[in-house]
């Protein structure tokens, strides 16, 4: 079997972060899932913006950023006191909160409504945050913008929203090379079937630098983000030493009645517990969600996946300091580091290294 480019099981203390591929700033940074990916790929992540005080404390504890801004992006984008380094970025990264477009949520019913995150921050219209992020890109003018969101953004009525995203990028100076990519982390060396959309945009004035390299094209080449790495199955990452049985008779009662890869709702007479499933040992785990009370269960032991399995499935470092946050919650909120490492490596190889 061909070795994976990046290891899903790793530690911060043993990682070699070269910081020689360019500078990155991360918005909606959470605990730093994408930050760790950029670091694995050799980038220097100089700072972050985050609204949740618990998240940014975990971020600072693990990453010690040069710049850290605890505030809503709506105010951050209006700052006139930002350091010069932020106006010379190679990549501006961001994962605007996306529950309004998740196929597991209310979708259209929630569009335009103010909502709070569970930590109780100020109410925000979640579907506007993407445009606040693009406003920041317009101000900072990084070479490349990377924005991550849920796969539901490319489905149904949300496609009209995508058209508005294109228009906003055009007004910000990024219309020549802007592409949405629907990617699955399980094809990239992450032991998790996590589908996400990534909008990747190159600043307009940089596209002509590729004109001499490409026949009959006036823009930079499209990124090839087809990785085709072999899927890492759950049995490869399972912690079979943990024999503890979850004291949850409501689910344990149905555990024996459900086949691998199926939801417990199939055995429940009322269709309950649809957010819990019995893992398939021969497949990568389904998406780890931020709902720490639900998710996949071990395939041969009557317990949910444990924290070690969640770290492996999320390609999170084993020595990450979660402080008081629940690991599965933070991992569920994060872009898997290895997923970001794969994408940013390709951005560097195909674009940044040639500019």
N, C-alpha and C positions, 0 to 999 in steps of 0.2 A: 504494500500500500504506500502511495506517495505521501511523504511527510507534509503536514500542514505548515503553511508559511509562519503562522503565529501560534504559540501554545495557548490553549484555553485555560491551562492550570499553571499559574505563575505567581510570583510575589513581588511586591513593590521593592522590598529590600534587595532583591537579587537582579532586578531589571536594569538594563543598560540603556538609559535615555540619552541619545547622542545630541539632541537639540541642534542638529545641523541642516534641517530641511526647510526651516522657515518659522515664522512667528504666527501663533494662533491666539485668538480671544474667543471665549465660549460664553454664550448667552443661554438663559434657562438651563444653567449648568448642572443642576441637581447635585448629586454627589460626585460627579466627574467621570461618568462612564465614557463619554466621548473624549474627554480630556486625556484619559489613560490610553485610549486608542491612538490619539495623535502622538502622544509621548512614545508609545511602542513603535510608531512609524518613523520616529526621529525628529518630530517637530518640538518646538519650544512653546508651550502654552503659558502665556505671560499673565493671564488673568481671567476673571469670570464676572458675570452678572447673574444674580439669583434673588428671588423674592422671599424665599422661605429661610428663616433664620436657622432652623435646625439643619437644613441641607447645606447651607453655606459653611456652617461650623464643621460639618463632616468633610466638606470640600477642603477647607483650609487645613484641617488636621492631617489630611492625607497628601495634599499637594503643595501647601505653603506658597500660594500664588503671589506674584509681585503686586498685582492689583486685584482687589476684590470689592465689588459693589453690591451691597445688600439694599436693593430698591426695585420697584417696578420698572420694567423696560420703558414704560410711558414717560417716566421722568428721566431715566438714564439716557435715552436718546436725545434729550434736550440739553444735556450738560454742555457747557462751554469751557470746562476746566479739565478735560480729559488729557492725559499725557500724550506727547507727540508719537510715542511708540504705537499707539492705537490707530494712528493715521498712516501707518506703514506696515499693515498686516498682510501676511500671505493668505491667511484664511480667517474669515469671520464665520464662526460656527454657532448654530442655534437649533433648539428643539422646542418650538412654541407649543405650549399645552394643547392637546389635540383631542380631548374627549368629545368635543362637539361633533367630530367627524368619524369617531370610532363606530364600526359596525355593531359593537356590543352596547352602544349607548342609545340615546334618544334621537341622535342626528338632527334632522330638520326641526324637530320640536324645540331643540335647545339653541338653534342658531339665532344670534342676536341678543340672547339673554345674558344677564350678568350672573356669574357663578363664582363660588368660593372654592378654594382648595380645602382639603380636609384639615390643614393646619390653621385655618382661620385667617388667611390674609385678606386684604381688601378685595371687594368684589370686582370682577373684571369680565368684559365680554371676550370670551376665550377666542372666538373666531376672528377678532381684530388683532390679536397679538402677532400673527404672522406679518401683518402690514407694519406694525411697530418695529419689528425686527428688520424689515426691508428699509424702513426709514433710517434706521441706524446704519445700515449698509450704505445708503445714499450719502450719509454724513461722513463715514469713515473711509469709504472707497477702497476696501481690501481688494487684492488681486482676485480672490475667489471667495464666493459665498456658498456655504453648505447649510441647508435647512432640512431637518428631518421631521417626518410626520407619519401618521397612521396610514395604512393602505386604503382605508375608507375614503380618503381624500380624492382618490381617483375613480370613485364609483358613484353612479346615480347623479342626483342633483348637485352633488359637490363639485362636479366638473365645471360648473359655471363659476364657482369660487376659484378654481384653478386658473381660469381665464383672467380673473382679477389679479391673481398672483403674477402672471406673466406681464400684465400691464404695469404693475407696480415695479417689477424688476426692470422693465424697459425705461420707466421714468427715472430709475435710480442709476441707469447707465450700464445695464447688463443684458441687453436683448440679443446680441449677436450669437452668444453661445450659452443658452440656458436650457437645461434638460431635466425632466423628472425621471427618476429611475425607481422602479418597484423591485426591491431586493429582499431576498430571504437569507437571514443570518445562517441558516443550516447549510447553505452552499458555500459559506465563507470561513468554515472552521470553527463555528460556534455551535455547541451542542443544544441548540434551541431553534425551533421553527418560528422565527419571529420575522414577519413581513412588515417592511416599512418603506415609505416613499422618501427619497432624497432628491431635493432640488439642488442642482449644482450649477453655479453660474460663474462665468469668467468675465472680468471687466472689459468693456468694449474696446478700449484703446490698446489692449494687449493682443486681441485677436489678429490684427495685421502682422504681428511678428511671426505668425505661422504661414503667411501667404507664400513665402518662397519655398516652404517645405511641402506644400500641398498643391497638386495640379487642379485647376479649375474650381478651387474653393476660396472663399473670401473670409472664412471664419476658422477658428481653431478646430482641430479634429474632435469628433465625438469621443467621449471616454468609453472604453470598453470595460464594463463592470461585470463581466461574466466570469465568475471565479471557478465554478465547477469543482470545488473541493468535496471530498467524500464526506457524506453525512456521518456525524459522530452520534452513535446510538446511546440511549439512556443506560443500557446495561454496561457501557464502557465507563460511565461516570458515576454509577450508583454506589452509594456507601452501604454495602451489605454488612458492614460491621455494626451498624446501628440497627439493633433488633427491637427497638422500642415499638410498642403498638399504641397507636393513637386512641385515647379514651374518648371516642366519639361514636357511640353506638348507632346514631342516626345514619352515619355513612358506613361504618363497619358492617352493619346489617346487610347492606347491599353490595359490599365489596366482592363477595364470592359470586354474585349474580352478573357481574359486569365483565365483559371480555376486554382484552388489552386494547387500549386506545379509545375506549368509549367513555361517555359521560355517565355518572351515576344516575342521571335523570332517566336513563333508559330502563332502569330497574325500579325506580320509585313510582308508585301509583299516581302521584300528583305531578310527576315530571320535575321534582325539586332537585337541587344540587347540580344544576346544569353547568355551574362554574367549576365543578370538581370532576376529575377524570382518573381512570386507572391507566397508568402509563403503559405504553407499548415498549417493551425492552429493546425491540429491534428498530426503533425510530428515535430521532432526536425528540426531546421534550417539546410540548406545545409552548406557546408564548408564556413566559412568566409574567404574571400581572402584579399590579401594585396592591391588590387585595390580598393581604398576607393571610387572611383566614380561609382562603380558597385556593384551588389550583390542582396540580397533578399529585397523585399518590403513587407510592412505590408499587411495582408490579408483583412483588411476592411477599411484602411485609405490609400489614395494615396500618400504614402511617403516611402522612403527606411527605413530599420531598423535604429533606432537612436543609439546614443552612449551607452545609458543605456541598450538597448536590446543587443547590441554587447558585452558589458561587461558581461552580464548574460550568453549569449550564449558561450562566450569564457572562462567562469569561472574566469574572471579577477576580482580582488578586486575593489569594487566600489570607493574606495578612492585612486586608483593608480594615481600617478602624471605623466601625459603623456608629461609634459613640452610643447614643440611646435609641437610634433608629433600628427598626426591624430589618434584617438583611434582605428578606424576600420583598419587602415593600420598596426599599431603595433600588434593588436590582431590577424590579419590575418597572420602575420609573425611568430607568437608564437605557441609553444606547449601549449594547454590548461593546466593550473596548476592542475586541478583535474585529468586530464589524467595522468600526471606525478606522482601525489600523489598516484594514484591507483597502477601504475606499480612499483614504488620504494617501496611502502609498501610490495608488494608481494616479491620483491627481498630481502628485509630485513627479512621477515618471513621465507622464504624458503632457503635462502643462508646465508646472512651475520650474522644472529642471531645464526647460527649453526657453524660458523667458530671460 
